[in-house]
Amino acid sequence: MATKVVMVDDLDGHDGEDVAKRDFEVSGVTYTIDLGDENFKRLEELLGELAPYIEKAAKVRQAGRARKSAADTAPRLRGYSNSDVREWAVAEGVEVSERGKIADEVYEKFIEAHPDASPDAKPDAGSDTGSEE
């Protein structure tokens, strides 16, 4: 028993001997589509007309996870940990999250209470961590 495969043009639905799987590329991405000779010729013409626009255009990247800026990676404190900040905030009645990001206002209040914690503060010559314990 023989099997006959009938290819159907994805655009206009005609089935004929000329319909084949056609690959084409746009901006480095390869696509495939089943097209007859006439529709494939139209596709090639359109791609030819589109090419100068693609060459001049800038690629837009899909939004993703934001990268940390240099300001975000700069040390927030000198000689103290985030755990120290949280413990101090709880003791002082300052609202602070148990986990995750600590609000800038909490860091500011902590540095006001502990000036040596400022990243700009000069470290004490006689202190290893600069913390008061």
C-alpha positions in Angstrom: 0.0 0.0 0.0 1.3 3.4 -0.9 0.9 6.6 1.0 0.6 10.0 -0.6 1.6 13.2 1.2 -0.3 16.3 0.0 1.4 19.6 0.8 -0.9 22.5 1.3 0.1 26.2 0.9 -0.1 27.8 4.3 -1.3 31.1 2.8 -3.9 30.3 0.3 -4.7 26.6 1.0 -4.0 25.3 -2.5 -2.4 21.9 -2.9 -0.1 21.3 -5.8 3.1 19.8 -6.9 4.8 23.1 -6.4 4.0 23.4 -2.7 7.1 22.7 -0.5 8.5 23.5 2.9 10.4 26.8 2.4 12.8 28.2 4.9 13.6 31.9 5.2 15.5 34.2 7.5 14.7 37.6 9.0 17.2 39.3 11.3 19.0 36.0 12.1 15.9 34.1 12.9 15.0 31.2 10.6 11.4 30.5 9.8 9.7 27.7 7.8 6.4 27.7 5.9 4.7 25.6 3.3 4.3 27.6 0.1 3.7 27.1 -3.5 6.1 28.7 -6.1 3.9 31.8 -6.6 3.6 32.6 -2.8 7.3 31.9 -2.3 8.3 34.3 -5.1 6.1 37.0 -3.4 7.8 36.2 0.0 11.3 36.6 -1.5 10.2 39.9 -3.1 8.9 41.2 0.2 12.0 40.1 2.1 14.1 42.0 -0.6 12.1 45.1 0.0 12.3 44.7 3.7 16.1 44.1 3.9 17.2 47.8 3.7 14.9 48.7 6.6 16.2 45.8 8.7 19.8 46.8 8.0 19.2 50.4 9.2 17.0 49.4 12.2 18.1 48.8 15.8 17.1 45.6 17.5 14.8 46.0 20.5 15.5 43.5 23.2 12.7 42.1 25.2 12.4 43.5 28.7 14.0 41.2 31.2 15.2 41.2 34.7 16.8 44.6 35.4 20.5 44.7 36.0 21.8 46.3 39.1 23.4 49.7 38.5 26.7 50.6 40.0 24.8 52.5 42.7 22.9 49.3 43.7 26.1 47.3 44.0 27.9 49.9 46.1 28.2 49.0 49.8 25.4 50.4 51.9 27.2 50.1 55.2 30.7 49.9 56.5 31.3 47.3 59.3 27.7 46.3 59.8 25.5 43.6 58.2 21.9 43.8 57.1 21.1 41.6 60.1 22.6 44.4 62.3 20.3 46.9 60.6 17.2 44.8 61.1 18.0 44.1 64.8 18.6 47.8 65.4 15.4 48.8 63.5 13.2 46.3 65.5 14.7 47.5 68.8 14.1 51.2 67.8 10.5 50.5 66.5 11.4 51.3 62.9 9.4 49.2 60.4 11.7 46.9 58.5 11.1 43.8 56.4 12.2 40.4 57.8 13.7 39.4 54.5 14.5 41.0 51.2 15.4 44.6 50.4 15.8 47.0 53.3 14.2 50.4 52.5 16.6 53.3 51.9 15.0 55.2 54.8 15.9 52.5 57.2 19.6 52.6 56.1 19.6 56.4 56.5 18.2 56.2 60.0 20.7 53.5 60.9 23.6 55.6 59.6 22.3 58.6 61.6 22.4 56.5 64.7 25.8 54.8 63.7 27.9 57.4 61.8 30.7 55.0 61.5 28.4 52.8 59.3 28.5 55.3 56.5 30.3 53.9 53.5 32.0 57.3 53.2 33.2 57.2 56.8 36.9 56.7 57.4 37.5 53.4 59.3 38.9 53.6 62.8 42.6 52.7 63.0 42.0 50.7 66.2 38.8 48.9 65.2 38.5 45.8 63.0 34.8 46.2 62.0 34.0 49.7 63.2 31.0 48.4 65.1 30.2 49.3 68.6 29.5 46.3 70.8 
